[in-house]
Amino acid sequence: MGDWKLIDTAPIEPFNVGTWFKSATPVLLLWDGHIKYIGWYAYNKHGKGKWQTNSSPMRIPTHWMPLPEPPK
């Protein structure tokens, strides 16, 4: 599947009670082999984390890859 990596290998920053509200590094996420969104792993103030996007499906993504470099 090209450069896609299994979601279990995605970079997830550990929960930090002092910075839980800050955004993590965004990555490209893949669901069902064709639904793609830019997303990140985020926590609520109680330390519960999940993958999020601005409009993602409710299921857990299956694959991820780093965002490509922007055009020059």
C-alpha positions in Angstrom: 0.0 0.0 0.0 2.8 2.4 -0.9 4.2 4.5 1.9 1.2 3.8 4.2 2.1 2.4 7.6 -0.1 0.5 10.0 -1.9 2.8 12.5 -0.2 0.9 15.4 3.1 2.5 14.3 1.8 6.1 14.2 3.6 8.7 16.4 1.5 9.4 19.4 2.7 12.0 21.9 2.1 10.9 25.5 -0.6 12.6 27.6 0.7 15.6 29.5 -1.6 17.1 32.1 -0.1 20.6 31.5 -0.4 20.6 27.7 -3.3 18.2 26.9 -5.2 21.0 25.0 -2.4 21.6 22.5 -2.6 20.0 19.0 -0.3 17.1 18.2 1.6 16.8 14.9 -0.9 16.2 12.1 -0.5 13.2 9.9 -2.4 11.8 6.9 -4.9 9.1 8.0 -6.5 6.3 5.9 -9.8 4.4 6.5 -11.0 1.4 4.5 -8.2 1.9 1.9 -9.7 5.0 0.3 -11.0 7.6 2.8 -8.2 10.0 3.6 -8.1 12.9 6.2 -5.5 15.0 7.9 -5.7 14.1 11.6 -3.9 13.9 14.9 -4.0 12.0 18.1 -5.6 14.1 20.8 -6.5 13.8 24.5 -9.3 15.2 26.6 -8.5 16.7 30.0 -8.9 13.3 31.7 -6.2 11.7 29.6 -8.4 9.7 27.2 -7.0 9.9 23.7 -8.3 9.2 20.2 -7.6 10.0 16.6 -9.4 13.1 15.5 -9.9 15.1 12.3 -12.2 18.1 11.5 -14.7 15.7 9.9 -13.6 12.1 10.4 -15.5 8.8 10.3 -16.2 7.4 13.7 -14.0 4.3 13.2 -10.3 4.1 14.1 -8.1 4.7 11.1 -6.2 1.7 9.7 -3.1 3.4 8.3 -1.1 6.6 8.4 1.7 8.5 6.7 3.6 11.8 7.4 2.2 14.8 5.6 4.0 15.5 2.3 6.1 18.7 2.0 4.1 21.7 0.8 4.7 22.9 -2.8 7.3 25.6 -3.2 
